[in-house]
Amino acid sequence: MLSLDMKVPKNRQSRLSDDVWLASEAIARHFRMSSSRDGLEAAIRNYVLQLAEKDSNFSEIWEQVKQEGVEEA
């Protein structure tokens, strides 16, 4: 069960602003997700899909970035 109090990570390692943390918590609670991180990930994926459908320039950039992949540390 999610806490009734939103707790922004103390270490601020992500450097996300408080309003983004609060929005991601609201999304997580709405969809009964287990964490605000899940809410943030869902919101970003949804936005990327919408933007790719509506904007061909973004769609091209998105495909290029996906081809580049993620560099392993």
C-alpha positions in Angstrom: 0.0 0.0 0.0 1.3 3.4 -0.9 2.0 5.9 1.9 -0.4 8.8 2.3 2.6 11.1 2.4 4.7 11.6 -0.6 8.4 11.3 0.3 10.9 12.8 -2.1 14.1 10.9 -2.0 16.4 12.6 0.5 19.6 12.2 -1.6 18.0 14.0 -4.5 20.1 11.8 -6.7 17.6 11.9 -9.6 17.6 15.7 -9.4 13.9 15.7 -10.4 11.9 18.7 -9.2 9.3 18.3 -6.5 6.4 18.8 -8.9 7.6 15.9 -11.0 7.9 13.7 -8.0 4.4 14.7 -6.9 3.0 14.1 -10.4 4.6 10.7 -10.7 3.2 9.7 -7.3 -0.3 10.8 -8.4 0.0 8.7 -11.6 1.2 5.7 -9.6 -1.7 6.0 -7.1 -4.2 6.4 -9.9 -3.1 3.3 -11.7 -2.4 1.5 -8.4 1.3 1.1 -9.1 3.8 0.3 -6.4 6.0 3.4 -6.6 6.3 6.9 -8.0 9.1 5.7 -10.2 6.6 3.3 -11.9 4.3 6.3 -12.4 7.1 8.4 -13.9 8.1 5.6 -16.3 4.6 5.1 -17.4 4.0 8.8 -18.0 7.2 9.1 -20.1 6.4 6.0 -22.2 2.9 7.3 -22.8 4.2 10.8 -23.8 6.8 9.3 -26.1 4.3 7.2 -27.9 1.9 10.1 -28.3 4.6 12.4 -29.6 5.9 9.8 -32.0 2.5 9.4 -33.5 1.9 13.1 -33.9 5.3 14.4 -34.9 7.3 12.7 -37.6 10.5 14.7 -36.7 10.3 13.4 -33.1 9.6 9.9 -34.4 12.8 10.0 -36.5 14.8 11.2 -33.5 13.3 8.5 -31.3 14.2 5.8 -33.7 17.8 7.1 -33.9 18.1 7.2 -30.1 16.7 3.7 -29.8 19.3 2.4 -32.3 22.1 4.1 -30.3 20.9 2.2 -27.2 22.1 2.6 -23.6 25.8 2.6 -22.8 26.6 0.2 -20.1 28.7 1.6 -17.2 
